[in-house]
Amino acid sequence: MKIIVDNWEALRADAQPIRFDVFVDEQQVPAEIELDDMDAVSLHAVAYDEQGAPLATGRLLPDGHIGRMAVRRTGRGKGVGGAVLQALMGAARQRGDSGVVLNAQRHAEPFYAAHGFEREGDEFMEAGIPHITMRARLG
C-alpha cells in the first residue's frame, strides 16, 4: 500500500470517486453536499493498493479537522483507513498542529478511539447519519 498526501488539485481524480462510492452511493448522502469549498484549501490523503488502484481517502482542513474519511469495500478491514488517518495526523503534526478533531459517524467511534481519539459532547445528525465529535492530541 502507498499513501500520497497532497492538495485537491493533485488528488481529486482519485479521491472524488472514492468519496462518491462510499458516501453518495453506499450511504445515500446527497451528491450536492459531498464536495465543498474546503476541498481546495485542505490537504488530502489517498491510499493505493499494490496495483495502484485508489482504495481510501481523507482530508485535513486548515483548522485541524479531519474529514471525508472513506474506504472502498475492497480495502475495509485491512488497515487502510487507519493508515490514511495516521498520514493525516502526521501531516497535522508536521505543520505544528497540537491536536486534530473530527466528526465521526457513530458506528466508527471504536475505530477512531483505537487511534487515540476521545469522544466530546453529544451525538448529532449530519447528512442524515448519527455523528459524534472526537478529538486527539498530537505529540
Beta strands, then each sheet from edge to edge (+ up, - down):
strand 1: 2-7
strand 2: 43-48
strand 3: 54-60
strand 4: 65-71
strand 5: 99-105
strand 6: 118-126
strand 7: 129-137
sheet 1: 1+ 2- 3+ 4- 5- 7+ 6-
end
